[in-house]
Amino acid sequence: MSTVHAGKSVNITEEQMQHYEEQGYIVFDSLFGAEEMDEIRGIIDGFDEESEQALRTKGQDFINLASQINFTGNLNFRSSKLQHFIADPRFVGITTTILGPDTKLYWDQSVYKRPEASKDFPWHQDNGYVPTDPVHYLTCWLALDDATVENGCIWVQPGTHRKGFVPHIKTDLGWICYYGDIEGIPVELKKGSMVAFHSLLFHRSTPNLSKTQTRKGYVIQYSVDGSKHPDTGEVFRNGPLIAKDGKSAYAGFVPKESC
Ligand SMILES: O=C(O)CCC(=O)C(=O)O
């Protein structure tokens, strides 16, 4: 299931929507061009390097393992270029088709998996980390460079979003929702391609077996406007409004306090 997109807008076909509903994900090949990715990756490299250096003094901070895997969150507040990027018309088209007319950035983070990172990032649903109301939001995993089986791309278990939320166990490597034998399928992505998946879809990533390449992903998650924590009722404020009534609602940099 793939489509090549030229120009700035994205129209999701009925076939792609049916795939999302049944399988829980859609692959968008070549959604962004090489130059766009070079610019975005150049900005994120600096943030990743900073947090990796801080991590090295600690060794591990829950799912962050020095020299192996590093998650750096809330990047959109640190760079107006990045915030502008996550509000791009392509994301307006994708998020409003899948989630509805009013969409907001729920969370953004880079995930860099360094050469010879030896551990799986284990099977989980994104809701296993933080519960949300409504439950359904959209995770966009964008390849800043080629993501391959060798360098530790994302794997999915198609259709598992239909199970609803399942219990997770907390481990040293992260929250885990599945210990069985199903391997799932790898989602290899060329630089600038993206997989968008349901927040309940079981997914993981495997070790980086490459000796030289850091696998670089930008995870951009969108929810409906007003999404909140089900226990506290607190509305999430991790990024700007992206769309209102199906149209772009982004008018320039929004600091965290104003979200
Ligand atoms: O990029 C990875 O290796 C794992 C990312 C992931 O599963 C997530 O952010 O939920």
The ligand as an ORCA input file, in Angstrom:
! r2SCAN-3c Opt
* xyz 0 1
  O      11.580      4.618     16.614
  C      11.634      3.635     17.354
  O      12.576      2.872     17.344
  C      10.503      3.347     18.290
  C       9.521      4.453     18.342
  C       8.218      4.062     18.928
  O       7.812      2.930     18.907
  C       7.387      5.094     19.515
  O       7.803      6.270     19.559
  O       6.278      4.747     19.984
*
